[in-house]
């Protein structure tokens, strides 16, 4: 059980990942919660619920902190990339691009969103462990850097890339480093679907050297997400520097070293992630030291933050509906959303913090379980949670939902996806419209023979 303190004061204004609520959060004179200068209950009434709310100040602050920290702690060139799988939209792409970020994508849809959102093609990298020929064609024709994940990528690119227009490539390999995080989001150990195995590295580098269409400019590795530890990244820098030295000895013009992302965030009070600057400082020093020990020129340092950029920038507003008391067991409060707009609790047993938006400072707590409206017993957002007494129609804000909520949302039970708005300086703007029930029929096709004949 995690006690809800309702609204928590900001503790690190320069590192949004260390705050539960967006950094623009405040209590107004009416003792109601305001984010980005907008009262949340008024937003709920205007735009409906469930409603994703993104705080522009938190997002821009996170971007600026990554950029300034890299400039401060890494003496070479650098380029942070937004891991757009966390939350892909035109508006977010426009914001991160305007702050000097590049982007990593894992599908043609994410690539298309990034390009149309204003991210420069030269600053986009394309990941994926099973890229299709159409996706590779799209990436290649748009001069996006393609991350080679396996031999299948190479075989497809042989029929796409031209010697007259070499494909800009990055090679991903598994570094064999594990982090103490959820099993499903560990991607750096040897038993992983991602990347070449370390013992394949030399042979694949030698093979790529024989292809005129292959222009290998970077190396990539990633060790997981929601990471609070720092030692794994220090170890990763050494492994990556060894690979960089090998690639240069074989003759590849590698200039980029991409250490992935994975910095964790604060979902509940017990969480204590490193600040963005501390994380950047640690990986920067580790790369500098590793390169110096191997007499290597400093590469351009890349990293791929996703969750630590957008998670704490976002929250979701729900309306409380039905109440069910199971005597001696628990009290259920049902909301008008759930696993279709936030599948992380049922998928990863993820924990969140929440408060009543119009009673954020109330302390007359009762233990409740916040249940979703879907036809699944496991559709629970917050279990045995301490919340001030409330009634049907009250609005609930769940914090830290800016990452992997909209991007993993579904239409389970044919429930439309929520709208998204971005708030800042008292202005609220729609960035993704709410789906309507009729939208869910747009892709359905009813064969003529199934249509009743009168």
C-alpha positions as CSV (number, residue, x, y, z in Angstrom):
1,X,0.0,0.0,0.0
2,X,1.2,3.5,-0.9
3,X,-0.2,6.4,1.1
4,X,-1.5,9.2,-1.0
5,X,-0.3,12.5,0.3
6,X,-2.5,14.0,-2.4
7,X,-0.4,16.8,-3.9
8,X,3.3,16.5,-3.2
9,X,5.6,19.6,-3.1
10,X,8.2,19.7,-5.9
11,X,11.6,18.6,-4.7
12,X,13.7,19.1,-7.8
13,X,12.6,21.8,-10.1
14,X,15.5,21.1,-12.5
15,X,14.9,17.4,-12.9
16,X,11.2,16.5,-13.6
17,X,12.0,12.8,-13.3
18,X,12.4,13.2,-9.6
19,X,9.0,14.7,-9.0
20,X,5.7,12.9,-8.9
21,X,3.6,15.8,-10.1
22,X,4.5,18.1,-13.1
23,X,6.8,20.9,-12.0
24,X,4.1,23.5,-12.8
25,X,1.7,22.0,-10.3
26,X,0.3,24.3,-7.6
27,X,-2.7,24.8,-5.4
28,X,-4.9,27.8,-6.2
29,X,-6.8,30.0,-3.8
30,X,-9.8,27.7,-4.0
31,X,-7.5,24.8,-2.8
32,X,-7.8,23.0,-6.1
33,X,-5.0,21.5,-8.2
34,X,-3.7,23.6,-11.1
35,X,-1.1,22.4,-13.7
36,X,0.3,24.7,-16.4
37,X,-1.9,27.5,-15.0
38,X,-5.0,25.5,-15.7
39,X,-7.4,24.1,-13.0
40,X,-7.7,20.4,-13.7
41,X,-11.3,20.0,-12.8
42,X,-12.2,22.7,-15.3
43,X,-10.2,20.9,-18.0
44,X,-12.1,17.7,-17.2
45,X,-15.4,19.4,-17.6
46,X,-14.4,21.1,-20.9
47,X,-12.6,18.2,-22.6
48,X,-14.2,15.2,-20.9
49,X,-12.6,12.2,-19.1
50,X,-10.5,10.2,-19.2
51,X,-8.1,13.0,-20.2
52,X,-4.4,12.9,-20.8
53,X,-2.8,16.2,-19.7
54,X,0.8,17.1,-20.7
55,X,2.7,19.9,-18.9
56,X,4.8,21.8,-21.5
57,X,7.1,23.3,-18.8
58,X,8.0,19.9,-17.4
59,X,8.7,18.5,-20.9
60,X,10.8,21.5,-22.0
61,X,12.7,21.5,-18.7
62,X,13.6,17.9,-19.0
63,X,14.8,18.5,-22.6
64,X,16.9,21.6,-21.5
65,X,18.4,19.7,-18.6
66,X,19.6,16.9,-20.8
67,X,21.1,19.3,-23.3
68,X,22.8,21.5,-20.7
69,X,24.1,18.5,-18.8
70,X,25.7,17.0,-21.9
71,X,27.2,20.4,-22.7
72,X,28.5,20.7,-19.2
73,X,29.9,17.2,-18.6
74,X,30.8,15.8,-22.0
75,X,33.7,17.6,-23.8
76,X,32.8,16.1,-27.2
77,X,29.8,16.4,-29.4
78,X,26.5,15.0,-28.3
79,X,22.9,14.4,-29.4
80,X,20.1,13.2,-27.1
81,X,17.4,11.3,-28.9
82,X,13.8,11.1,-27.7
83,X,12.7,7.4,-27.4
84,X,9.4,8.1,-29.1
85,X,7.9,4.7,-28.2
86,X,7.2,6.4,-24.8
87,X,4.7,8.8,-26.4
88,X,4.6,9.5,-30.1
89,X,2.6,12.5,-31.3
90,X,3.1,15.5,-33.6
91,X,3.0,17.9,-30.7
92,X,5.6,16.1,-28.6
93,X,7.9,15.7,-31.7
94,X,7.6,19.5,-32.3
95,X,8.5,20.3,-28.7
96,X,11.5,18.0,-28.4
97,X,12.8,19.1,-31.9
98,X,12.6,22.7,-31.0
99,X,14.7,22.0,-27.9
100,X,17.5,20.4,-29.9
101,X,16.6,16.7,-29.6
102,X,16.8,14.0,-32.2
103,X,14.5,11.0,-32.0
104,X,14.5,7.2,-32.2
105,X,11.7,5.4,-33.8
106,X,10.7,1.7,-34.2
107,X,8.1,1.8,-36.9
108,X,7.1,3.6,-40.0
109,X,4.3,5.2,-38.0
110,X,6.8,6.7,-35.5
111,X,9.1,7.8,-38.3
112,X,6.2,9.5,-40.1
113,X,5.1,11.2,-36.9
114,X,8.6,12.4,-36.2
115,X,9.2,13.8,-39.7
116,X,5.8,15.5,-39.8
117,X,6.4,16.8,-36.3
118,X,9.5,18.7,-37.5
119,X,12.4,16.4,-36.4
120,X,15.2,16.5,-38.9
121,X,15.8,13.3,-40.8
122,X,19.5,13.4,-40.0
123,X,18.7,13.3,-36.3
124,X,16.5,10.3,-36.4
125,X,17.6,6.7,-35.8
126,X,15.4,3.7,-36.8
127,X,15.3,0.7,-34.4
128,X,13.5,-2.6,-34.5
129,X,14.2,-6.3,-34.3
130,X,12.0,-7.3,-37.2
131,X,11.9,-4.3,-39.6
132,X,9.8,-4.9,-42.8
133,X,11.1,-4.1,-46.3
134,X,8.5,-1.3,-46.5
135,X,9.8,0.2,-43.3
136,X,13.4,0.0,-44.3
137,X,12.5,1.5,-47.7
138,X,10.9,4.4,-46.0
139,X,13.8,5.0,-43.6
140,X,16.4,4.7,-46.4
141,X,14.5,7.0,-48.8
142,X,14.3,9.6,-46.0
143,X,18.0,9.4,-45.1
144,X,17.3,8.2,-41.6
145,X,20.0,6.3,-39.7
146,X,19.1,2.6,-39.7
147,X,20.1,0.5,-36.6
148,X,21.2,-3.0,-37.7
149,X,19.7,-5.4,-35.2
150,X,20.3,-8.7,-37.0
151,X,21.2,-10.4,-40.2
152,X,17.7,-10.1,-41.5
153,X,18.1,-6.3,-41.6
154,X,21.3,-6.8,-43.7
155,X,19.7,-9.2,-46.2
156,X,16.8,-6.8,-46.8
157,X,19.0,-3.8,-47.1
158,X,21.1,-5.6,-49.8
159,X,18.0,-5.2,-52.1
160,X,17.3,-1.6,-51.0
161,X,20.5,0.4,-50.6
162,X,22.6,1.5,-53.5
163,X,26.4,1.8,-53.7
164,X,25.8,5.3,-55.1
165,X,23.8,6.2,-52.0
166,X,25.1,4.2,-49.0
167,X,22.8,3.6,-46.1
168,X,23.8,5.4,-42.9
169,X,23.9,2.6,-40.3
170,X,24.4,2.0,-36.6
171,X,25.1,-1.5,-35.3
172,X,23.3,-2.7,-32.2
173,X,24.7,-5.5,-30.0
174,X,23.9,-6.9,-26.6
175,X,26.5,-5.9,-24.0
176,X,25.7,-8.6,-21.5
177,X,24.8,-6.2,-18.7
178,X,21.8,-6.7,-16.5
179,X,19.9,-4.2,-14.4
180,X,17.6,-4.9,-11.5
181,X,14.4,-3.9,-13.2
182,X,11.3,-5.6,-14.5
183,X,12.0,-8.8,-16.5
184,X,10.0,-7.6,-19.5
185,X,12.0,-4.4,-19.9
186,X,15.5,-5.8,-19.6
187,X,17.1,-5.5,-23.0
188,X,20.8,-5.6,-22.4
189,X,21.4,-9.2,-21.2
190,X,22.7,-12.0,-23.5
191,X,19.3,-13.7,-23.7
192,X,17.6,-10.9,-25.6
193,X,15.7,-10.6,-28.8
194,X,17.5,-7.3,-29.5
195,X,20.9,-6.9,-31.2
196,X,23.9,-9.0,-32.3
197,X,25.6,-11.2,-29.7
198,X,29.0,-10.0,-28.5
199,X,30.8,-13.0,-30.1
200,X,29.3,-12.0,-33.5
201,X,30.6,-8.5,-33.4
202,X,34.0,-9.0,-35.1
203,X,32.6,-11.1,-37.9
204,X,29.7,-8.8,-38.6
205,X,31.9,-5.8,-38.6
206,X,34.2,-7.5,-41.1
207,X,31.3,-8.5,-43.3
208,X,29.9,-5.0,-43.4
209,X,33.2,-3.7,-44.5
210,X,32.8,-5.6,-47.8
211,X,29.5,-3.8,-48.7
212,X,29.9,-0.5,-50.5
213,X,26.2,0.3,-49.7
214,X,26.9,0.1,-45.9
215,X,28.2,3.2,-44.2
216,X,28.6,2.2,-40.5
217,X,28.7,5.5,-38.5
218,X,27.6,4.3,-35.0
219,X,27.3,1.6,-32.4
220,X,24.4,1.1,-30.1
221,X,23.5,-0.8,-26.9
222,X,20.7,-0.4,-24.4
223,X,20.5,-2.1,-20.9
224,X,16.9,-1.5,-19.9
225,X,14.5,1.0,-18.5
226,X,13.3,2.5,-15.2
227,X,16.9,2.1,-14.0
228,X,18.0,3.7,-10.7
229,X,21.5,2.2,-10.7
230,X,24.5,3.9,-12.1
231,X,27.2,1.2,-12.1
232,X,25.7,-0.6,-15.1
233,X,26.1,2.5,-17.3
234,X,29.8,2.8,-16.2
235,X,30.3,-0.8,-17.2
236,X,28.5,-0.2,-20.5
237,X,30.8,2.6,-21.5
238,X,33.8,0.2,-21.3
239,X,32.1,-2.5,-23.4
240,X,31.0,0.1,-25.9
241,X,34.5,1.6,-26.1
242,X,36.0,-1.8,-26.8
243,X,33.5,-2.2,-29.7
244,X,34.4,1.2,-31.0
245,X,38.1,0.4,-31.0
246,X,37.4,-2.9,-32.9
247,X,35.2,-1.1,-35.4
248,X,37.9,1.5,-36.1
249,X,40.6,-1.1,-36.4
250,X,38.5,-2.9,-39.1
251,X,38.1,0.4,-40.9
252,X,34.6,1.7,-40.2
253,X,34.1,5.5,-39.9
254,X,32.3,5.2,-36.6
255,X,31.7,8.5,-35.0
256,X,28.6,7.9,-32.9
257,X,28.3,6.0,-29.6
258,X,24.7,5.5,-28.5
259,X,24.3,4.2,-24.9
260,X,20.6,4.0,-25.0
261,X,18.3,5.3,-22.3
262,X,16.7,3.9,-19.3
263,X,16.9,6.5,-16.6
264,X,14.1,5.9,-14.1
265,X,11.5,8.3,-12.7
266,X,9.6,8.8,-9.5
267,X,6.2,7.1,-9.6
268,X,5.7,6.8,-5.8
269,X,7.4,8.3,-2.8
270,X,9.8,5.4,-2.3
271,X,11.3,5.9,-5.7
272,X,14.6,7.7,-5.7
273,X,16.0,7.9,-9.3
274,X,19.2,9.8,-10.0
275,X,18.6,13.3,-11.4
276,X,19.0,13.8,-15.1
277,X,22.2,15.8,-14.7
278,X,23.7,13.1,-12.4
279,X,22.9,10.4,-14.9
280,X,24.4,12.4,-17.8
281,X,27.5,13.2,-15.7
282,X,28.1,9.6,-14.9
283,X,27.8,8.3,-18.4
284,X,29.8,11.2,-19.8
285,X,32.7,10.6,-17.4
286,X,32.5,6.9,-18.1
287,X,32.8,7.4,-21.9
288,X,35.6,9.9,-21.5
289,X,37.6,7.6,-19.3
290,X,36.9,4.5,-21.4
291,X,38.1,6.3,-24.6
292,X,41.1,7.8,-22.9
293,X,42.2,4.3,-21.6
294,X,42.0,3.0,-25.2
295,X,43.6,6.0,-26.9
296,X,40.4,6.8,-28.8
297,X,39.1,10.1,-30.0
298,X,35.8,11.1,-28.3
299,X,32.8,10.0,-30.3
300,X,29.6,11.9,-30.6
301,X,27.7,10.7,-27.5
302,X,24.1,9.8,-28.0
303,X,21.5,8.7,-25.4
304,X,17.8,7.9,-25.8
305,X,15.7,9.2,-22.9
306,X,12.0,8.5,-23.2
307,X,10.3,7.9,-19.9
308,X,12.4,10.5,-18.1
309,X,11.4,13.1,-20.6
310,X,7.6,12.7,-20.7
311,X,6.4,10.5,-17.9
312,X,6.3,13.1,-15.1
313,X,5.2,15.7,-17.6
314,X,1.9,13.8,-17.9
315,X,-1.1,12.9,-15.8
316,X,-4.5,11.4,-16.5
317,X,-7.8,12.7,-15.1
318,X,-10.6,10.3,-14.5
319,X,-14.2,10.7,-13.2
320,X,-15.1,8.5,-10.2
321,X,-18.3,6.5,-10.7
322,X,-19.5,3.4,-8.9
323,X,-18.6,2.4,-5.4
324,X,-18.7,-1.1,-4.0
325,X,-17.9,-2.1,-0.4
326,X,-16.9,-5.7,0.2
327,X,-17.2,-5.8,4.0
328,X,-14.0,-6.7,5.7
329,X,-12.1,-6.9,2.4
330,X,-11.9,-3.6,0.5
331,X,-13.8,-0.7,-1.1
332,X,-13.8,-0.4,-4.8
333,X,-14.1,3.0,-6.6
334,X,-14.6,2.6,-10.3
335,X,-13.4,5.2,-12.8
336,X,-14.3,5.8,-16.4
337,X,-11.1,4.5,-17.8
338,X,-8.5,1.8,-16.9
339,X,-6.4,-0.7,-18.7
340,X,-7.3,0.6,-22.2
341,X,-5.7,4.0,-21.4
342,X,-3.1,2.7,-18.9
343,X,-2.2,-1.0,-19.4
344,X,1.0,-0.8,-17.2
345,X,-0.6,-1.9,-13.9
346,X,-2.1,-5.0,-15.3
347,X,1.0,-5.7,-17.5
348,X,3.9,-4.8,-15.2
349,X,2.1,-4.4,-11.8
350,X,3.2,-0.8,-12.0
351,X,2.5,1.6,-9.1
352,X,1.3,5.2,-9.3
353,X,0.4,8.2,-7.2
354,X,-2.9,10.0,-7.3
355,X,-5.1,12.7,-5.7
356,X,-8.5,14.2,-6.0
357,X,-8.1,17.3,-8.1
358,X,-10.5,19.4,-6.1
359,X,-9.4,18.0,-2.7
360,X,-5.6,17.7,-3.2
361,X,-4.7,18.6,0.4
362,X,-7.5,16.7,2.3
363,X,-6.2,14.1,4.7
364,X,-9.3,12.3,5.9
365,X,-8.0,9.2,4.2
366,X,-9.8,5.9,3.5
367,X,-8.3,2.8,2.0
368,X,-9.8,2.2,-1.5
369,X,-9.0,0.3,-4.6
370,X,-9.3,2.3,-7.9
371,X,-10.7,-0.1,-10.5
372,X,-11.1,0.4,-14.2
373,X,-14.3,-0.1,-16.1
374,X,-13.1,-2.9,-18.4
375,X,-14.3,-6.5,-18.3
376,X,-11.2,-7.8,-16.5
377,X,-10.9,-8.5,-12.7
378,X,-7.3,-7.4,-13.0
379,X,-8.2,-4.0,-14.4
380,X,-7.0,-2.1,-11.2
381,X,-5.1,1.2,-11.4
382,X,-4.4,1.6,-7.7
383,X,-4.8,-1.1,-5.1
384,X,-5.3,-0.5,-1.4
385,X,-4.7,3.2,-1.8
386,X,-5.2,5.9,0.8
387,X,-7.5,8.6,-0.7
388,X,-9.6,11.3,0.9
389,X,-13.3,10.4,1.1
390,X,-15.0,11.1,-2.2
391,X,-18.2,10.6,-4.1
392,X,-19.4,9.8,-7.6
393,X,-18.5,12.6,-10.0
394,X,-15.3,13.6,-8.3
395,X,-12.2,13.9,-10.5
396,X,-9.1,11.9,-9.8
397,X,-5.6,12.7,-11.2
398,X,-3.1,9.9,-11.6
399,X,0.4,11.2,-12.0
400,X,3.3,10.0,-14.1
401,X,1.2,8.8,-17.0
402,X,3.0,10.7,-19.8
403,X,5.0,7.6,-20.9
404,X,3.7,4.3,-22.1
405,X,0.0,5.2,-21.5
406,X,-1.2,6.7,-24.7
407,X,1.4,4.8,-26.7
408,X,0.3,1.4,-25.3
409,X,-3.4,2.3,-25.2
410,X,-6.0,0.1,-26.9
411,X,-9.7,-0.1,-27.8
412,X,-10.3,-3.1,-25.5
413,X,-14.1,-3.5,-25.0
414,X,-14.3,-1.1,-27.9
415,X,-13.7,1.9,-25.6
416,X,-12.4,5.0,-27.5
417,X,-9.0,6.4,-26.6
418,X,-8.9,9.6,-24.5
419,X,-8.1,13.1,-25.8
420,X,-4.7,14.7,-25.0
421,X,-4.1,18.3,-24.2
422,X,-0.9,20.3,-23.5
423,X,-1.0,23.0,-20.9
424,X,1.2,26.0,-20.2
425,X,1.0,29.5,-19.0
426,X,-2.8,29.2,-18.4
427,X,-3.4,27.9,-22.0
428,X,-4.8,24.4,-22.8
429,X,-4.6,23.1,-26.3
430,X,-5.8,19.9,-27.9
431,X,-3.0,17.8,-29.3
432,X,-5.0,14.5,-29.9
433,X,-8.7,14.5,-30.2
434,X,-10.9,12.0,-28.3
435,X,-11.9,9.0,-30.3
436,X,-15.7,8.6,-30.7
437,X,-17.5,5.2,-30.8
438,X,-18.2,5.6,-34.5
439,X,-14.4,6.1,-35.1
440,X,-14.0,2.4,-34.0
441,X,-16.1,1.3,-37.0
442,X,-14.0,3.0,-39.7
443,X,-11.8,0.0,-40.4
444,X,-14.5,-2.6,-40.1
445,X,-15.8,-4.2,-43.4
446,X,-19.1,-6.0,-43.4
447,X,-19.2,-8.5,-46.3
448,X,-22.3,-8.2,-48.4
449,X,-23.4,-11.7,-47.6
450,X,-23.7,-10.8,-43.9
451,X,-26.1,-8.0,-44.6
452,X,-29.7,-9.1,-43.9
453,X,-31.9,-9.2,-47.0
454,X,-35.4,-7.7,-46.5
